[in-house]
């Protein structure tokens, strides 16, 4: 919530300040994976639709987050299957879960979000000149993975060490859009959670 990127975007674009649905999505997906109930899968789909209602940007971020989370869950299930010497059963169980509960989550998401996303998709498809961007523009304006872990060049403690590298590799973005650095505390908490 207190990252420089979010604070700056919240002042300019109100849609980007509505991050309250992200914890709900994380909780809903974790509950759906744990309980394996259809109702919880539908609630996860609804939580994902709420993210799309607030911001297309966060909707796309949510797509990548969900893919990473589901791949991690699949690997965890496979590792449990290897430890229990039940790999075929673990693969069958995971596939059945994806087909059944995953379909419920996707159907719920589409039912709720389609009325909002369909008009935008039609507009983009019918006017690609307005909505297309060059590869060079995307390269210069895209956030690089290192920007999440390297303190920004205006950081009061580490900025003097990172300033030269950042200013030569970030392109034309303003300072607040270059600062997607997560911070030492959230990074440490994430590492602790993974461990």
C-alpha positions as MATLAB code, in Angstrom:
seq = 'XXXXXXXXXXXXXXXXXXXXXXXXXXXXXXXXXXXXXXXXXXXXXXXXXXXXXXXXXXXXXXXXXXXXXXXXXXXXXXXXXXXXXXXXXXXXXXXXXXXXXXXXXXXXXXXXXXXXXXXXXXXXXXXXXXXXXXXXXXXXXXXXXXXXXXXXXXXXXXXXXXXXXXXXXXXXXXXXXXXXXXXXXXXXXXXXXXX';
ca = [
       0.000    0.000    0.000;
       2.785    2.441    0.858;
       5.018    1.764   -2.147;
       6.018    4.867   -4.115;
       4.330    3.511   -7.243;
       0.991    2.995   -5.534;
       0.998    6.327   -3.726;
       1.824    8.228   -6.919;
      -0.712    6.337   -9.016;
      -3.428    6.803   -6.386;
      -3.015   10.565   -6.683;
      -3.428   10.464  -10.470;
      -5.588    7.456  -11.254;
      -8.211    6.541   -8.700;
      -8.760    3.123  -10.285;
      -5.201    2.204   -9.394;
      -5.745    3.043   -5.743;
      -8.384    0.331   -5.274;
      -6.108   -2.449   -4.158;
      -8.450   -3.822   -1.515;
      -9.577   -6.651   -3.798;
      -6.100   -8.170   -4.082;
      -5.951   -9.565   -0.545;
      -9.476  -10.861   -1.069;
      -8.360  -12.667   -4.230;
      -5.360  -14.205   -2.461;
      -7.541  -15.365    0.421;
     -10.268  -16.689   -1.894;
      -7.802  -18.684   -4.008;
      -6.039  -20.123   -0.963;
      -9.372  -21.111    0.585;
     -10.534  -22.654   -2.698;
      -7.331  -24.658   -2.991;
      -7.614  -25.831    0.618;
     -11.328  -26.674    0.824;
     -11.813  -27.771   -2.815;
     -15.490  -26.731   -2.661;
     -17.367  -25.435   -5.703;
     -18.698  -22.489   -3.706;
     -15.181  -21.371   -2.816;
     -14.085  -21.694   -6.440;
     -17.004  -19.454   -7.438;
     -16.006  -16.922   -4.766;
     -12.442  -16.898   -6.116;
     -13.823  -16.143   -9.580;
     -15.954  -13.349   -8.119;
     -12.950  -11.870   -6.288;
     -11.015  -11.866   -9.555;
     -13.915  -10.084  -11.272;
     -13.832   -7.409   -8.550;
     -10.210   -6.699   -9.442;
     -11.162   -6.242  -13.093;
     -13.999   -3.917  -12.075;
     -11.539   -1.627  -10.321;
      -8.662   -1.548  -12.827;
      -7.685   -3.202  -16.094;
      -4.060   -2.853  -15.055;
      -4.635   -4.779  -11.866;
      -6.722   -7.276  -13.789;
      -3.725   -8.118  -15.944;
      -1.464   -8.206  -12.895;
      -3.973  -10.618  -11.367;
      -3.763  -12.908  -14.396;
      -0.008  -13.307  -13.973;
      -0.274  -13.607  -10.206;
      -2.901  -16.342  -10.503;
      -0.830  -18.241  -13.037;
       2.201  -18.127  -10.734;
       0.119  -19.150   -7.720;
      -1.535  -22.042   -9.546;
       1.777  -23.289  -10.939;
       3.222  -23.188   -7.398;
       0.179  -25.100   -6.104;
       0.582  -27.679   -8.877;
       4.247  -28.180   -8.000;
       3.374  -28.505   -4.307;
       0.787  -31.167   -5.150;
       3.274  -32.992   -7.344;
       5.906  -32.929   -4.602;
       3.370  -34.304   -2.117;
       2.571  -37.032   -4.642;
       6.258  -37.892   -5.067;
       6.777  -38.060   -1.297;
       3.755  -40.307   -0.878;
       4.726  -42.341   -3.964;
       1.347  -41.506   -5.493;
       2.317  -39.380   -8.504;
      -0.407  -40.682  -10.866;
      -3.066  -40.115   -8.201;
      -1.749  -36.601   -7.487;
      -1.776  -35.738  -11.201;
      -5.331  -37.108  -11.618;
      -6.511  -35.224   -8.527;
      -4.916  -31.966   -9.700;
      -6.322  -32.320  -13.208;
      -9.796  -33.067  -11.860;
      -9.587  -30.028   -9.596;
      -8.569  -27.756  -12.477;
     -11.327  -29.055  -14.751;
     -14.122  -28.936  -12.182;
     -13.391  -26.138   -9.713;
     -11.316  -24.157  -12.201;
     -14.229  -24.185  -14.631;
     -16.557  -22.890  -11.921;
     -14.127  -20.061  -11.062;
     -13.674  -19.085  -14.726;
     -17.419  -19.260  -15.427;
     -18.162  -17.050  -12.411;
     -15.521  -14.557  -13.502;
     -16.843  -14.444  -17.072;
     -20.444  -14.128  -15.942;
     -19.606  -11.124  -13.784;
     -16.860   -9.461  -15.824;
     -17.886  -10.129  -19.445;
     -20.346   -7.216  -19.637;
     -17.505   -4.869  -18.731;
     -14.609   -6.467  -20.646;
     -16.420   -7.301  -23.904;
     -17.025   -3.679  -25.007;
     -13.376   -2.827  -24.402;
     -12.175   -5.887  -26.317;
     -14.444   -4.971  -29.230;
     -13.180   -1.384  -29.227;
      -9.526   -2.489  -29.200;
     -10.120   -5.027  -31.975;
     -11.901   -2.488  -34.173;
      -9.345    0.317  -33.696;
      -5.916   -1.269  -33.353;
      -4.172    1.925  -34.480;
      -5.262    3.781  -31.361;
      -4.518    0.959  -28.932;
      -1.312   -0.490  -30.363;
       2.178    0.347  -29.134;
       5.548   -0.218  -30.745;
       7.944   -2.795  -29.358;
      10.445   -0.014  -28.634;
       7.828    1.925  -26.655;
       6.915   -1.182  -24.693;
      10.587   -1.875  -23.948;
      11.269    1.630  -22.680;
       8.104    1.886  -20.610;
       7.910   -1.662  -19.271;
       8.931   -2.410  -15.722;
      12.005   -4.604  -15.637;
      12.133   -7.444  -13.090;
      15.144   -5.937  -11.316;
      13.093   -2.834  -10.513;
      11.106   -4.807   -7.941;
      14.203   -5.636   -5.891;
      16.622   -2.772   -6.581;
      15.974    0.336   -4.461;
      15.053    3.372   -6.595;
      17.617    6.039   -7.346;
      15.942    8.489   -4.974;
      16.090    6.057   -2.037;
      17.645    7.932    0.925;
      19.904    5.035    1.936;
      20.713    3.043   -1.207;
      20.083    5.622   -3.928;
      23.736    6.599   -4.267;
      24.613    2.971   -5.066;
      21.806    2.378   -7.546;
      21.432    5.814   -9.197;
      23.824    5.331  -12.128;
      22.547    1.875  -13.044;
      18.894    2.868  -12.790;
      19.206    6.109  -14.729;
      20.915    4.348  -17.629;
      18.471    1.412  -17.786;
      14.972    2.717  -17.028;
      14.159    4.574  -20.197;
      11.870    7.572  -20.201;
       9.550    6.867  -17.285;
       9.171    9.494  -14.546;
      10.604    8.728  -11.111;
       7.357    7.550   -9.513;
       6.699    5.074  -12.320;
      10.210    3.677  -12.011;
       9.753    3.049   -8.295;
       8.048   -0.316   -8.119;
      10.587   -1.423   -5.520;
       8.784   -3.579   -2.994;
      10.989   -2.646   -0.048;
      13.102   -4.607    2.380;
      10.291   -5.397    4.846;
       7.801   -6.873    2.322;
      10.630   -8.764    0.599;
      11.789  -10.208    3.933;
       8.221  -11.168    4.830;
       7.776  -12.844    1.434;
      10.993  -14.822    1.865;
       9.909  -15.802    5.384;
       6.507  -16.927    4.064;
       8.133  -18.999    1.319;
      10.524  -20.619    3.796;
];
